[in-house]
Amino acid sequence: MNELLRAERLVKEFPVKNGVVHAVSDVSFTVAKGETLGLVGESGCGKSTLGKLILNLITPTSGAVWFKGTDLSALRGREQRRLRRGMQMIFQDPYASLDPRMTVGRIIMEPLTAHRVGSSRAERADMVRSLMEQVGIRPEFYGRYPHQFSGGQRQRIGIARALALDPELIICDEPVSALDVSIQAQILNLLSDLQAARGLTYLFISHDLNVVRYLSDRVMVMFLGQICELSPTEPLYSQPRHPYTKFLLEAVPQPDPTLRDDARALLAGEVASAINPPPGCRFHPRCPCADDLCRHKQPDLVEMAPGHLCACHHPLVDREIF
């Protein structure tokens, strides 16, 4: 595997008045060049925090991120600035992530100016118009403001800005969750086309399992700051090994009434607090398979099948849990 990104035992804790929020706890994984790794989990599980840790937008409490064989935490100043050109982010809200006082042209040009790409403003303006055309925005809209565009068009502008420095890795932080379903499909197809044309690598963060299945080569499932399952896409969807993954898949709505199973079980109880996570397996208070071992010992992430890792004392192997 041609490794582009590696996270080693990442931990991020945020001090608060009543203790410490354990946002990310001992997370390790790799991403190959040209791959799309989907990251799923319910709200508050640490997905966005993990994405920001990878980009070094926030500093990890412990652990390290390696990009192209270089430890990001060891870099400072100009060296860090140079390497970070290869890592960009597409944000969830296509309006809040764009400065309403700046024209679209200035927004996309900003990273080019900051990193001194191009010999003149005119050259940079030509690069911006080319980027706008690549993402499906008419170049003559260069002087318009974000409020003059639809949500899907604004997200295309955000994608153009992320592409401006010709990155190798893009963190997609729920880039279609704020869009209509038909627009979601257009943006996903755009991301897929850009990946094929530019050889991009994506970490695609989402809570929508259907979207992740469509775009991802592998899927990583998080629960309360930890990885509970990591697998190639189709094996995870056809035979999940972790009970939490199984429940997530069962919760996906079926638009066809003839395929609905109203008797299917859904998760009971509330998500445990990240300030005071339960001992042992963090999923055990809601898991129907839990026993004393689960309540006292944290499971290791082990390989259950080729490329299919699961952190569970009682993984699902050809058996039902409800």
Secondary structure as GFF3:
##gff-version 3
##sequence-region A 1 322
A	DSSP	beta_strand	3	16	.	.	.	ID=ss1
A	DSSP	beta_strand	19	32	.	.	.	ID=ss2
A	DSSP	beta_strand	36	40	.	.	.	ID=ss3
A	DSSP	alpha_helix	47	54	.	.	.	ID=ss4
A	DSSP	beta_strand	62	67	.	.	.	ID=ss5
A	DSSP	beta_strand	70	71	.	.	.	ID=ss6
A	DSSP	three_ten_helix	72	74	.	.	.	ID=ss7
A	DSSP	alpha_helix	77	84	.	.	.	ID=ss8
A	DSSP	beta_strand	87	90	.	.	.	ID=ss9
A	DSSP	alpha_helix	104	114	.	.	.	ID=ss10
A	DSSP	alpha_helix	121	134	.	.	.	ID=ss11
A	DSSP	three_ten_helix	139	141	.	.	.	ID=ss12
A	DSSP	three_ten_helix	146	148	.	.	.	ID=ss13
A	DSSP	alpha_helix	151	163	.	.	.	ID=ss14
A	DSSP	beta_strand	169	173	.	.	.	ID=ss15
A	DSSP	alpha_helix	181	198	.	.	.	ID=ss16
A	DSSP	beta_strand	201	205	.	.	.	ID=ss17
A	DSSP	alpha_helix	209	215	.	.	.	ID=ss18
A	DSSP	beta_strand	218	223	.	.	.	ID=ss19
A	DSSP	beta_strand	226	232	.	.	.	ID=ss20
A	DSSP	alpha_helix	233	238	.	.	.	ID=ss21
A	DSSP	alpha_helix	243	250	.	.	.	ID=ss22
A	DSSP	three_ten_helix	257	259	.	.	.	ID=ss23
A	DSSP	three_ten_helix	284	286	.	.	.	ID=ss24
A	DSSP	alpha_helix	292	296	.	.	.	ID=ss25
A	DSSP	beta_strand	302	305	.	.	.	ID=ss26
A	DSSP	beta_strand	308	310	.	.	.	ID=ss27
###
